[in-house]
């Protein structure tokens, strides 16, 4: 029975740049992540995992903050 591949980190915006995390195919070949802006690509051969962890942390913090703000704005009792 085939195992389910882990969820991929999404492409995300970092300022005016887009961050494309590392990608692996079913054969196990890995493509290094990169930053992309205005047709320019900067390959992140050694730090893509660190940047993916950072982007994941920022997304989690933004989500937790938005949930907290939504909860605080609801009227009591209702």
N, C-alpha and C positions, 0 to 999 in steps of 0.2 A: 504494500500500500504506500503510495507516494506521500511524503510529508509536505505540509503546507509551508511555503516560503514565508519567512518573517516579513512583516509589513515594511515596505520601503519608506524611507524618509522622503517627504515631498520636496519638490523644488520650492525654494522660498526666496523672498526678496530680502536683501541685506543692503539697505540704502538704495543706491541706484543700480546695484549689482544683483544678479540672480545667482543663488548658490544651488548647484546640482550635486547632490551627494554621490558617494561611491555607488556603483551599480555592479551586481554580479549576475551572470546568466546561469542556466541550469547545469552547464558544463563546469562551473566553478571559476570561470574567467572573471576577473575583477577589472573594472574600468575606474580609474581614479576620479574623484570628484573634481569639480572646477567652479570657478566664478566666471560669469558671462555678463558683458555689458557692451552695447554698441558694436557687436560683431567681434569683440575681442574676448578670447578665452584664456584664462589663467588656470593651468592645471595645478591641483593641490596634492601632489604626490605623497607628501609626508604629514599633512595636517588636516585632511578632509574629515577624519573621524572626530577630531577635536571640534571642528567647526560644526559638524552635524550634532554633536552633543550640546554645544552652545545653542544652536537654533532650536533643538528640542526643549531645552530648559526655558528659553524665552517664550516659546509657544505655550508651555505649561503654565508659566507665570501669567501670561496674558489671559489664558483661559480662566485660571483661578481668580484673577482680579475681576474679570468680567462677570463671573458667577457671583462673586461677593458684592459687586456694585448692583447687580440685578436684584439680589436678595435684600439689600439694604433699601432699595427704592420701592419695594412692595408695601402697600398700606397695611397696617396692622389689622388683623381680623378679616382679611380678605378678599 
